[in-house]
């Protein structure tokens, strides 16, 4: 890990509470920056508003709240996109929150789409033996398909209504590749994408999100009982301090493990997740024939000389 992977945009904000921005003044500065960025994103796209896929969790709720502040409730569309029965309570939370924010909210059940996909596509690409032998892998693959169906739906709504899609990933998830490529990893902007999960929680409390949302166990909603901690091997209060030292400060793994008194195996698993998912954070490469593939007219390229 190194500083080259940073996308942090709040260098001018003074740290007053350790490495993370969790004090009132810093959180207010971040809030203002994100709101201004959402407003500029919509204006630059000449769009009529934004679409947010609302899961009922802290990330999507915070993103929606900041979007409302940025462009007004009339310009925000929330989508509840459940696919499993276990998600219904979370979608109900999202619906209640959307009503409280005064935004339009549409609930669309994706299970019929997933069932058709499973019957017509997935069943043709693997045998019953493979499905039986690899149940966990299949869960993940079907979970990825579900995430892509959700983003397909969000972009359809955005295209039909001249809106932009706001992603809900935070920096912790981004650095660990804890998102589906071209699923929840596809969006026009990530308002909270520079905030570690620790900062997301602090910002959510700062702007007054409901306690039940802030305290929910994080989950990607891939399958019943799935949680972030189970998938990542540690909770965010362990992951964030390690990532910060490795990525933002460029410290060595040995130094970070010693300072934080972490289990070495856990730390190495987190580092491996970051390394193994680098492809998710990169623009798909081209061969670079004749110096092409490095950009266009506005990036300082010498391709036309």
C-alpha positions in Angstrom: 0.0 0.0 0.0 1.2 3.5 -0.6 0.2 7.1 -0.9 -0.4 6.7 -4.6 -3.8 5.0 -3.9 -5.1 8.0 -2.1 -8.1 10.0 -3.2 -8.5 11.9 0.0 -9.7 15.5 -0.6 -9.8 17.0 2.9 -6.1 17.8 3.5 -7.0 21.4 4.4 -9.2 20.3 7.3 -7.3 20.3 10.5 -7.2 17.1 12.5 -8.2 17.7 16.1 -9.2 14.2 17.2 -6.6 11.7 16.2 -6.2 10.5 12.6 -9.9 10.6 11.7 -12.2 13.6 11.2 -14.7 13.0 14.0 -14.8 16.4 15.8 -17.6 18.8 15.2 -15.6 21.4 13.3 -14.1 18.9 10.9 -17.4 17.1 10.3 -19.1 20.4 9.5 -16.3 21.2 7.0 -16.7 17.8 5.4 -20.5 18.2 5.3 -20.1 21.5 3.4 -17.6 20.0 1.0 -19.7 17.0 0.1 -22.9 19.1 -0.3 -21.1 21.5 -2.6 -19.6 18.6 -4.6 -23.0 17.0 -5.1 -24.5 20.3 -6.2 -21.6 20.8 -8.7 -21.9 17.2 -10.0 -25.6 17.7 -10.9 -24.9 21.2 -12.4 -22.0 20.0 -14.5 -24.1 17.1 -15.9 -27.0 19.5 -16.5 -29.1 16.9 -14.7 -32.5 17.3 -13.0 -31.5 15.5 -9.8 -30.0 12.4 -8.4 -30.8 8.7 -7.8 -29.7 6.8 -4.7 -30.2 3.1 -4.1 -31.3 3.1 -0.4 -30.7 -0.1 1.5 -31.7 1.3 4.9 -28.1 1.3 6.1 -25.9 4.1 7.2 -24.0 4.7 4.0 -27.0 5.1 1.7 -29.0 7.0 4.3 -26.2 9.5 4.8 -25.6 9.9 1.1 -29.3 10.6 0.6 -29.5 13.1 3.4 -26.5 15.1 2.0 -28.1 14.9 -1.5 -31.3 16.4 -0.1 -29.3 19.2 1.5 -27.4 19.8 -1.8 -30.2 19.8 -4.4 -33.5 19.7 -2.5 -35.9 16.9 -1.7 -37.8 17.3 -5.0 -34.6 16.5 -6.9 -33.8 13.2 -5.1 -35.2 9.8 -6.0 -34.6 7.0 -3.5 -34.9 3.4 -4.7 -35.6 0.4 -2.4 -34.4 -2.7 -4.3 -34.9 -5.8 -2.1 -34.1 -9.2 -3.4 -34.4 -11.4 -0.3 -37.1 -11.6 2.4 -34.5 -10.7 5.1 -34.0 -7.3 3.4 -37.6 -6.2 3.8 -37.2 -4.7 7.3 -34.2 -2.6 6.0 -36.2 -1.4 3.0 -39.0 -0.5 5.3 -36.5 1.7 7.2 -35.4 3.3 3.9 -39.0 4.0 3.0 -39.7 5.6 6.4 -36.6 7.7 6.1 -37.4 8.8 2.6 -40.8 9.9 3.7 -39.3 11.9 6.5 -36.9 13.6 4.0 -39.8 14.3 1.6 -38.2 12.6 -1.3 -39.8 10.3 -3.9 -39.2 6.7 -3.2 -39.9 3.6 -5.3 -39.7 0.1 -4.0 -39.0 -2.5 -6.7 -38.7 -6.2 -5.9 -35.8 -7.7 -7.8 -36.4 -11.3 -6.8 -38.3 -12.1 -10.0 -35.5 -10.7 -12.1 -32.9 -12.7 -10.2 -34.9 -15.9 -10.5 -35.1 -15.5 -14.3 -31.4 -14.8 -14.4 -30.7 -17.9 -12.3 -32.9 -20.1 -14.5 -31.8 -18.7 -17.9 -28.2 -17.7 -17.4 -26.6 -19.1 -14.2 -28.1 -22.6 -14.7 -26.6 -22.8 -18.2 -23.1 -21.8 -17.0 -22.6 -24.3 -14.2 -23.6 -27.9 -13.5 -25.6 -28.9 -10.5 -22.4 -30.6 -9.2 -20.6 -27.3 -9.3 -23.4 -25.5 -7.5 -23.4 -28.2 -4.8 -19.6 -28.2 -4.4 -19.2 -24.5 -4.2 -22.2 -23.1 -2.2 -20.3 -20.2 -0.7 -18.8 -19.1 -4.1 -22.2 -19.4 -5.7 -23.7 -17.2 -3.0 -21.1 -14.6 -3.7 -21.6 -14.8 -7.5 -25.4 -14.5 -7.2 -24.8 -11.6 -4.8 -22.7 -9.9 -7.4 -25.4 -10.4 -10.0 -27.9 -8.9 -7.5 -25.7 -5.8 -7.1 -25.5 -5.4 -10.8 -29.3 -5.7 -11.2 -29.6 -2.9 -8.6 -27.2 -0.6 -10.5 -29.0 -1.5 -13.8 -32.2 -0.3 -12.2 -30.7 2.8 -10.8 -29.2 3.8 -14.1 -32.5 3.1 -15.9 -34.2 5.5 -13.6 -31.4 8.0 -14.0 -31.6 7.8 -17.8 -35.4 8.1 -17.9 -35.4 11.1 -15.5 -32.2 12.9 -16.5 -30.5 12.3 -13.2 -27.1 11.2 -12.0 -26.5 8.1 -9.9 -24.9 8.7 -6.5 -22.9 5.7 -5.2 -22.8 5.0 -1.5 -19.4 3.3 -1.0 -17.1 4.7 1.7 -13.3 4.8 1.7 -12.9 1.7 3.9 -14.9 -0.4 1.4 -13.2 1.2 -1.6 -9.7 0.4 -0.3 -10.6 -3.2 0.4 -12.5 -3.8 -2.8 -15.6 -4.5 -0.8 -18.0 -3.7 -3.6 -19.2 -5.3 -6.8 -17.4 -4.3 -9.9 -20.0 -2.6 -12.2 -22.5 -3.1 -9.4 -22.4 -0.8 -6.4 -18.9 0.0 -7.7 -20.6 1.9 -10.7 -21.8 5.4 -10.1 -21.4 9.0 -11.4 -20.1 10.2 -8.0 -19.3 8.9 -4.5 -20.2 11.6 -2.1 -18.8 9.8 1.0 -16.1 7.9 -0.9 -13.3 9.8 0.9 -14.6 9.0 4.4 -13.6 6.0 6.3 -16.4 4.1 8.0 -15.3 5.6 11.3 -15.9 9.1 9.8 -19.2 8.0 8.2 -20.6 7.0 11.6 -19.4 10.3 13.1 -20.9 12.4 10.2 -24.2 10.5 10.4 -24.4 11.3 14.1 -23.4 14.9 13.4 -26.2 15.5 11.0 -28.8 13.7 13.2 -29.5 10.5 11.4 -31.7 8.1 13.5 -29.8 6.0 16.0 -31.2 2.8 14.7 -29.6 3.5 11.3 -26.2 4.5 12.8 -26.1 1.4 15.0 -27.0 -1.2 12.4 -24.6 -4.0 11.8 -23.0 -3.3 8.4 -23.9 -5.7 5.6 -23.8 -5.8 1.8 -27.1 -7.6 1.7 -25.7 -10.4 -0.5 -27.5 -13.2 1.4 -29.3 -13.7 4.7 -27.1 -13.2 7.8 -24.2 -11.8 5.8 -22.2 -9.1 7.5 -19.2 -6.9 6.6 -17.2 -8.1 9.6 -17.7 -11.8 8.6 -16.7 -11.1 5.0 -13.7 -8.8 5.8 -12.4 -10.7 8.8 -12.6 -7.8 11.3 -14.8 -4.9 12.3 -14.2 -1.4 11.0 -12.8 -0.2 14.3 -9.9 -2.6 13.6 -9.7 -2.1 9.9 -9.8 1.7 9.7 -6.8 2.5 12.0 -4.7 -0.1 10.1 -5.7 1.2 6.6 -5.1 4.8 7.7 -1.5 4.1 8.8 -0.7 2.0 5.7 -2.4 4.1 3.0 -2.5 7.7 4.3 0.7 7.7 6.3 2.7 5.1 4.3 3.7 3.2 7.3 5.0 -0.4 7.2 2.9 -3.3 8.2 5.3 -4.2 11.0 5.1 -0.7 12.4 1.3 -0.5 12.2 0.8 -3.9 13.7 3.1 -3.1 16.6 1.5 0.3 17.3 -2.1 -1.0 17.1 -1.3 -4.3 18.8 -3.1 -6.2 16.1 -3.2 -9.9 15.4 -0.7 -10.3 12.6 -2.7 -12.8 10.6 -5.8 -10.5 10.6 -3.6 -7.5 9.5 -2.1 -9.6 6.7 -5.6 -10.6 5.5 -6.7 -7.0 5.3 -3.6 -6.1 3.3 -4.2 -9.0 1.0 -7.7 -7.8 0.4 -6.4 -4.4 -0.6 -3.8 -5.9 -3.0 -6.0 -8.5 -4.5 -8.8 -6.0 -5.4 -6.6 -3.3 -7.0 -8.2 -4.2 -10.4 -11.6 -2.9 -9.0 -10.2 0.5 -8.4 -8.4 0.9 -11.7 -9.7 1.9 -15.1 -9.6 -1.1 -17.4 -6.4 -1.0 -19.3 -5.8 -0.9 -23.1 -2.6 -2.1 -24.8 -1.4 1.4 -25.4 -0.9 1.1 -29.1 1.0 4.0 -30.6 0.8 5.8 -27.2 -3.0 5.8 -27.3 -5.1 5.0 -24.3 -3.8 7.6 -21.9 -6.6 10.2 -22.2 -8.0 12.8 -24.4 -7.6 16.5 -25.4 -8.2 17.8 -21.9 -5.6 15.8 -19.9 -2.4 17.3 -21.2 -1.8 14.4 -23.6 0.8 14.9 -26.4 -1.0 12.3 -28.6 -1.7 14.8 -31.4 1.7 16.3 -31.7 
